[in-house]
Amino acid sequence: MRVAEHMWWRQLNRSPFGYLIWLAIGSVLPLIVQDPYFRYLMVLTIIFAILSLSLDVIVGLMGQFSFGHQAFFGISAYTTAVLTTKLALPVWLGFGAGIFVAGLLGLIVGLIALRRTRGLYLAIITLGFGQIVWLVASNWFDLTGGLSGIALIPSPRIGGINLNTEFEYYYFALVMLVLTAYTVELFRRSKTGRAVSAVSENEELARSVGINPFKVYVVAFTLATTLAGLAGVTYAHFTTHVAPNSLSLYYMFWMLVMVIVGGRGTILGPIVGAFIFVFVLEWLDFAQEWKLVIFGFILLLSVLFLPAGIVPSLKTFTRRAFDGVVEWRRSRL
């Protein structure tokens, strides 16, 4: 058996204990760096990582493209915003309702769109759905506040702790990220997750062994939109404001960037992609006029030289390095 198969991160990705270790490692960061703005960026990174992991269920596992995924992110944010500001309902009720509505709409869209459509047609249908949701949010002033959105969304409380600062909210968001990553990992290893992977590889062969592609795809799509809803409500209660720009194609584009650059089909890839997205753009802030141009050039280089994404490419390089060391040691014996 190859030495690379025993590498420590493979074990961390496959056990609850491993995810607790990642949680502990992440918990140290805000204690080391106490700059409030850095903590703010870290919370945004975590939220975008949750969102990217949710999209990767569609892109990396299903092998499909959805250009309306940002709609479920925004819908959940608007749901909790309306319930907690206009109706003054408890924050946790709005939080749960936002996730539920995103998942329910994902189920409905999946039942309609995935019955006969795949690939480009699915992308077009979800694109249309996303644009409809954006138009509704932009023009239904009485409910959504129009282009101004909804402000003064209350922060959640856990016991006597009010999560209204970057420090407290960081730990809450980190727990949500770890739970999301572990949920995605469990789904991929489940019978349904393996069936989704089989359908994405060869749908006709999967049918021949008794797998219902429509059924397993709807389950995966619903899971993806539910996790997008989790990212949406976490974002809404952190920024305390939601507007139609959270439903725009801008968010969809950056989600794809995070997944593809980090490495689709992996747990760590979308998280690394989210980190690069937030911090590289922040680092390029000194060149306002050229920021997106420089970032686009960096993306082009990453796609050309690391087509599988950063994380899979690093895994391949490390595996080859370990195998090379083993072969060298054998040759010396």
C-alpha positions in Angstrom: 0.0 0.0 0.0 1.3 3.4 -0.9 2.6 5.7 1.8 0.5 8.6 0.5 -2.6 6.7 1.4 -1.8 7.2 5.0 -1.4 10.9 4.9 -2.9 12.6 7.9 -5.4 14.9 6.1 -7.1 11.9 4.6 -8.0 10.7 8.1 -9.1 14.2 9.2 -11.5 14.3 6.3 -13.2 11.1 7.3 -13.9 11.2 11.0 -15.9 13.5 13.4 -12.7 13.7 15.6 -10.8 15.1 12.6 -13.4 17.8 12.1 -13.2 18.7 15.8 -9.4 19.1 15.3 -10.0 21.5 12.4 -12.5 23.4 14.7 -9.9 23.6 17.4 -7.2 24.9 15.0 -9.6 27.5 13.6 -10.5 28.6 17.1 -7.0 29.8 17.7 -6.9 32.3 14.8 -8.9 35.2 16.3 -6.8 34.9 19.5 -3.6 35.4 17.6 -4.8 38.2 15.3 -6.9 40.7 17.2 -7.4 43.3 14.4 -11.2 43.7 14.1 -11.1 44.2 10.4 -9.1 41.0 9.9 -11.7 39.1 12.0 -14.4 40.6 9.9 -12.7 39.3 6.7 -12.3 35.9 8.4 -16.1 35.7 9.1 -16.8 36.6 5.5 -14.4 33.9 4.4 -16.1 31.3 6.5 -19.6 32.3 5.2 -18.4 32.2 1.6 -16.7 28.8 2.3 -20.1 27.5 3.4 -21.7 28.9 0.2 -18.9 27.4 -2.0 -19.3 24.0 -0.4 -23.0 24.1 -1.1 -22.4 24.9 -4.8 -19.7 22.1 -5.0 -22.4 19.5 -4.2 -23.9 20.5 -7.6 -20.7 21.2 -9.5 -18.3 18.7 -8.0 -20.6 15.8 -7.1 -23.4 16.1 -9.5 -21.2 17.3 -12.4 -23.8 20.0 -13.2 -23.9 23.8 -13.3 -26.4 26.0 -11.6 -26.4 29.7 -12.4 -29.1 30.5 -9.9 -27.5 29.2 -6.7 -27.1 32.8 -5.4 -30.9 33.0 -5.3 -31.2 30.4 -2.5 -28.5 32.3 -0.6 -30.4 35.6 -1.0 -33.9 34.1 -0.4 -32.8 32.7 3.0 -31.3 36.0 4.0 -34.5 37.9 3.0 -36.7 35.3 4.8 -35.0 35.8 8.1 -34.7 39.5 7.6 -38.5 39.9 7.0 -39.4 37.7 9.9 -37.1 39.2 12.4 -37.5 42.9 11.5 -41.0 43.4 10.0 -42.7 40.7 12.0 -40.4 40.9 15.1 -40.2 37.1 15.4 -37.4 35.5 17.4 -34.0 35.4 15.7 -33.6 31.7 15.8 -37.1 31.2 14.3 -36.1 33.4 11.4 -32.8 31.6 11.1 -34.4 28.2 10.8 -37.2 29.5 8.6 -34.6 30.9 6.1 -32.8 27.6 5.8 -36.1 25.7 5.5 -37.5 28.1 2.7 -34.2 27.8 0.7 -34.3 24.0 1.0 -38.0 23.8 0.1 -37.6 26.1 -3.0 -34.6 24.0 -3.9 -36.7 20.9 -3.8 -39.4 22.5 -6.0 -36.9 23.8 -8.5 -35.1 20.4 -8.5 -38.4 18.5 -9.1 -39.1 20.8 -12.1 -35.7 21.3 -13.6 -34.0 17.9 -13.1 -36.8 15.7 -14.4 -35.6 16.0 -18.0 -32.9 18.6 -18.1 -29.2 18.3 -17.4 -26.1 20.3 -18.3 -26.6 23.5 -20.2 -30.4 23.4 -20.0 -30.3 23.1 -16.2 -27.9 26.1 -16.1 -30.3 28.2 -18.2 -33.3 27.2 -16.1 -31.6 28.1 -12.8 -30.3 31.3 -14.4 -33.8 32.3 -15.2 -35.0 31.5 -11.7 -32.2 33.5 -10.2 -33.0 36.6 -12.3 -36.7 36.3 -11.4 -35.9 36.3 -7.7 -33.6 39.3 -8.2 -36.3 41.2 -10.0 -38.8 40.5 -7.2 -36.4 41.5 -4.5 -35.5 44.7 -6.4 -39.1 45.8 -7.0 -41.3 44.5 -4.2 -40.6 47.5 -2.0 -43.2 46.8 0.7 -41.7 43.4 1.5 -38.1 43.6 0.5 -37.4 47.3 0.7 -36.5 47.5 -3.0 -33.0 48.4 -3.9 -32.3 49.7 -0.4 -33.0 46.2 1.1 -33.7 45.5 4.8 -31.4 46.9 7.5 -31.1 46.5 11.3 -31.4 42.7 11.2 -30.9 41.6 14.8 -27.9 39.5 15.9 -28.5 36.1 17.3 -27.9 35.2 21.0 -26.7 32.0 22.5 -27.5 31.9 26.2 -26.3 35.3 27.6 -23.9 35.9 24.7 -25.0 38.3 22.0 -23.2 37.5 18.8 -22.9 41.1 17.7 -19.1 41.4 17.3 -16.6 39.9 14.8 -15.0 37.9 17.7 -18.1 36.1 18.9 -19.6 35.7 15.5 -16.4 34.2 14.1 -16.8 31.2 16.4 -20.5 30.7 15.6 -19.7 30.9 11.8 -16.8 28.5 12.3 -19.0 25.9 13.9 -21.5 26.3 11.0 -18.6 25.7 8.5 -17.4 22.6 10.3 -20.9 21.2 10.4 -21.4 22.0 6.7 -18.1 20.3 5.7 -18.9 17.2 7.7 -22.5 17.0 6.3 -21.1 17.2 2.8 -18.5 14.6 3.6 -21.2 12.2 5.1 -23.4 12.7 2.1 -20.6 11.9 -0.4 -19.9 8.7 1.5 -23.6 7.7 1.9 -25.4 5.4 -0.5 -27.2 8.3 -2.1 -24.0 10.3 -2.5 -22.3 7.4 -4.2 -25.3 7.0 -6.4 -25.1 10.7 -7.4 -21.4 10.2 -8.2 -22.2 7.1 -10.3 -24.9 9.1 -12.3 -22.5 11.9 -13.0 -20.0 9.5 -14.3 -22.3 7.5 -16.5 -26.1 8.0 -16.2 -27.1 5.0 -18.5 -24.9 2.6 -16.6 -26.3 3.9 -13.3 -29.8 3.3 -14.6 -28.9 -0.3 -15.5 -28.0 -1.1 -11.9 -31.2 0.3 -10.5 -30.3 3.9 -9.7 -33.0 6.5 -10.3 -30.9 9.5 -11.6 -33.8 12.0 -11.1 -34.4 11.0 -7.5 -30.8 11.1 -6.3 -30.1 14.4 -8.2 -33.1 16.0 -6.5 -31.9 14.9 -3.1 -28.4 16.3 -3.8 -29.8 19.6 -5.3 -32.0 20.1 -2.2 -29.1 19.5 0.1 -27.0 22.1 -1.9 -29.8 24.7 -1.7 -30.4 24.1 2.0 -26.7 24.6 2.8 -26.8 27.8 0.6 -29.7 28.8 2.9 -27.5 28.3 5.9 -24.9 30.6 4.4 -27.5 33.2 3.6 -29.0 33.4 7.1 -25.5 33.4 8.7 -24.6 36.3 6.3 -27.7 38.3 7.0 -27.4 38.2 10.8 -23.7 39.1 10.6 -23.9 42.1 8.2 -27.4 43.0 9.7 -28.4 44.1 6.2 -29.6 42.4 3.1 -30.1 43.9 -0.4 -30.8 42.7 -3.9 -27.0 42.6 -4.8 -26.8 39.4 -2.7 -29.1 37.8 -5.4 -27.0 39.1 -8.3 -24.9 37.1 -10.8 -21.8 38.7 -9.2 -22.2 36.3 -6.3 -22.7 33.4 -8.6 -19.6 34.2 -10.6 -17.4 34.4 -7.4 -18.9 31.2 -6.1 -17.8 29.4 -9.2 -14.3 31.0 -8.9 -14.0 29.7 -5.4 -15.0 26.2 -6.3 -13.0 25.9 -9.5 -9.8 27.6 -8.2 -9.8 25.7 -4.9 -10.7 22.4 -6.5 -14.1 21.0 -7.1 -15.1 17.7 -5.7 -13.1 18.2 -2.5 -13.9 19.5 1.0 -10.9 21.7 1.4 -10.9 23.1 -2.1 -13.9 25.5 -1.8 -12.6 26.6 1.6 -9.2 27.5 0.2 -11.0 29.1 -2.8 -13.0 31.3 -0.4 -9.9 32.3 1.5 -8.1 33.3 -1.7 -11.1 35.2 -3.0 -11.5 37.3 0.1 -7.9 38.0 1.0 -6.3 38.3 -2.4 -9.0 40.9 -3.4 -8.3 42.7 -0.1 -4.6 42.5 -0.7 -5.1 44.0 -4.2 -7.0 46.9 -2.7 -4.0 49.2 -3.3 -4.7 49.0 -7.0 -8.4 49.9 -7.1 -8.6 50.5 -10.9 -6.6 47.4 -11.8 -7.8 45.1 -9.0 -10.2 42.9 -11.0 -7.7 42.8 -13.9 -4.9 41.6 -11.7 -7.2 39.1 -10.0 -8.4 37.9 -13.3 -4.9 37.3 -14.5 -4.1 35.3 -11.3 -7.2 33.2 -12.0 -6.1 32.6 -15.6 -2.7 31.4 -14.4 -4.3 29.1 -11.9 -6.6 27.6 -14.4 -3.8 27.1 -17.0 -1.2 25.6 -14.6 -3.5 24.1 -12.0 -6.5 22.9 -14.0 -7.8 20.5 -11.3 -7.6 23.3 -8.7 -5.2 24.2 -6.0 -6.0 21.4 -3.5 -6.1 18.4 -5.9 -2.9 19.7 -7.5 -1.2 19.9 -4.2 -2.4 16.4 -3.3 -1.1 15.0 -6.5 2.3 16.7 -6.1 2.6 15.5 -2.5 1.6 12.0 -3.4 4.2 11.8 -6.2 6.8 13.3 -3.8 6.1 10.6 -1.2 6.1 7.9 -3.7 9.4 9.2 -5.1 10.9 9.1 -1.6 9.7 5.5 -1.1 11.2 4.4 -4.4 14.4 6.2 -3.6 14.6 4.5 -0.2 13.9 1.1 -1.8 16.7 1.6 -4.4 19.1 2.4 -1.6 18.4 -0.9 0.2 
